[in-house]
Amino acid sequence: MLGIMQAVIYCRVSTLGQGEDGISLEMQEARARAWCVANGYSVEAVLTETVSGGRMANRPQLQRALQLVCKTRGVLVVFSLSRLSRSLSDTICIAARLERARANLASLTERIDTASAIGNLFFRLIAAMNEFEKDQVGERTRSALAHLRRQGRHISARVPFGYDVAGNMLVANATEQVGLAHIVGWHAEGGSYSGIARRLNESRVRPKYGRSWFASSVRSIILRHKKLHAEEARKDAA
């Protein structure tokens, strides 16, 4: 209705079981609706997703929420910034899009309402701090995993193609090493991931998991091989 401020509520969980942590879709929606009532907003739509906090482009309900709130120049209401985005670039993109449309954002956990100048400032500062913390954790994790890989330690629930597990160590699987050599060789000759997957299936080379080869699995093997080769080269140069 004319004169009534419009709100679009967006709720997200990473998994169906995340409600056990106290941030279920139902709880997020209830908190958001209560905020809208308290602040004089009429709820235009409630959009939910069960998806990890990946890139904005991979979340259709978030895209729809942004389209609606920009159209009405209302407010996008989320339980927390982490429900909106875990990427600084996406967060900045969302903020810029809302600003251009003269729409606003309200994040309940951080008590942010970009309708105010202070809220707008905190929105950018908290998003930057979240991204900084994420980068620090990722940097420490990558460093620890690289150290374990150099020791030949098995660090994943999925055993990579070409290897088996003995205790907590990776040991070469002779049969799969032949297939691995073919994969690396075909790629060096210019073979595409999909083309290599097709040749493996035609040659009846068994994958480590599943029944068939796919471009994605070939790509993972190639990238892992390149990474290990680069680590060995750095170790030899040291």
N, C-alpha and C positions, 0 to 999 in steps of 0.2 A: 504494500500500500504506500501511497505517496506520503512522504514525511517520516516513514518508519525506516530506521537504519537496518540494513540487511547483513546477515552473517552467514558464512559458509564454514561448517565444521569439518575438519579433516582429521581422521584417526588412523593410526598405523601400528601394527605389531609385526615383529620379524617372523614369528612362528605362531601356530595355533595354540601352543602351550604357554605362550608368554603371559597369559592372564594369571598364571600362578605367581608371577613376580609382582602382581598388584597393578599392572598397567594394561588391563584387558581393554578391548575395543569398547565394551559396554561402560567401563569406568571412565575412559577418556571422554566418551560422548556425554555421560551424565555431568561430568565436571564442566565441560564446554557449554552445555545447555544452561547450567546454573549461572555461569559467567554472563551469558547472553541476556538472561532475564535480569540479572543485577545491573547490567549496563545499558539496558534499553534496546537491545538488538532483537530483531525477528529472525529466526533461523530459516534460511532459504533452502538449504540442503545439508545433508550429512553424508560424507563420502568416506569409505573405509577401505583399507588394503591390508592384506597379510603378505608382506614382502620385506626382504632385508632392505636396510637403508642405503641402497645403491643409488645410481645416478637418477636424476629427476626424469630423464627421458624414458626410463624403464618403469615408470609408475603412472599408469594411465589415469587413475583416480585423482592423483595429485594434479596432473595436468588439467583434468576437468574442473577440479576445485579452483584452480587459478583462473581458468577461463570465466567461471561463474562470478567470482568475487571481483575480477577486473571489469566485467560487464556492468555490475551493479554499483561499483565503487564502494563496496562494503568492507567487511573485515573478515580475514581468514583466521579462524580460531583453531589452535592446536594445543595439545596437552603440554608439550615441551618442544624445544628446538630440535632435540634428537629425533622426535617423531616426524619432523618436517624434512630435515636433511642432515647428513653427517659429512657433507662435502662443503668446504668453504666456497668453492667456485659456484656450486649450485645455490648456496645460501645467498650469495651476493646477487646471482642472477634473479632469484625469487624476489629479493628486496627491490632490485631495480625495476623489475616488471610491475610490482605492486605500486611503486612510487610513480612510475610513468602513467599508470591508470588511475592515480589518486585513490588507491585502495590502501587498506591497512592490514597489519598483522597483530594478533594477540597470542602470546605464548604464556600459558597459565603458570607453569612451574617456575619460570624465571620472572613472572609478573611484568611482562613486557607488553606494552600497548603502543604501537608506532603512531597512533594518533597524536601522541605527545612527542616533543623534541627529545626529552630525556629517554623515553622508550625507544625511539629510533636510534639514539646513540648506544644504548645498552644492547640493542639487537645486534649491531655490528661488532661491538666489543666481545660479547659472549660467543658469537659465532666464530670469531677469530681465535679466541682462547680454546674453544672446543677442538678446532682443527689443529692447533698447535699441540695440544695434549695427544691427539690421535697420531700425529706425526712422530712424536717422541716414543709412544708405545710401539708403533710400527718399526721405528729405527732400532729399538732395543731388541724387538723380536727377530728382525732380519739378521742382526748381528749374532744373536744366540743360535739361530738355525744354521747360519753359515758355518759357525764354529763346529757344530755337531756334524754337519755334512762332511767337513774336512776330516773328521775323525772316522767317517764311515758309519756313523750311528744311524739307526733307523728312527725317524722322528715323525712318521705319519702312519695313520691307520691303513692307508692304501699303499701297498708295495709297488714301486715303480716297475714298469715293463723292463725286462732284462735282468731282474734281480729277484732273489728270494731272501727270506729272513732267517737268520740263525742266531738265536738269542735276541740281542738288541742290535745286531749288526746286519748290514746288507751284504750278501754274497752273490756273485754272478751266477745267473742261470744260463747254462751253455746253449740250450736250444733258443731261448729268447734273445741271447746276445747276437745270434745269427740274424734274427729278424730285426733287431736294433741296428745292426750294421747296414742292412738293406734300407731301412728308413732313412738313416743319415746319408747314405750314398745317393739314394734317389733324390733327396732334397738338395744335395750338393749339385746334382745334375740339372737342377731347375724344376723338379717335380713339385706340383702344388699339393697342399694338404689333402684336398679331396681326391686328387689323382693318386697319391700314395696310398690313401685309405682303400681306394678301389683295387689297386694292385695287390695289396695285402689280402683283401677279401678273395680276390681271384686266385691268389697263390695258396689260400687256405692257411694262412699264418694265424694262429690263435692269439687273440688279445689277452691281456692279463685278466680283464674283467669283461663280462658280457659275451655276446656271440659274434659281433661284427665290429669292424673298424669304422671310425667316423673322422671327419676332418679335424674336429676338436681334439680327439685323443691323439692324433698324429701331431698336431700343433703343440700339445703339452709335452710330448716326448722330445720334439725338436728343441723347444725352448729350454727344457731341463738339460738336454745335452749341451747346448750352447753355454748355459750358465755354469755347469760343472767344468767345461773346458776352459772357460774364462777364469774360474777360481784356481784351477790347476796351473794355468799360465802365470797368474799373479804369484802363486806360491813358489813356482820355479824361479821367478825373477827376483824374489825377495832374498 
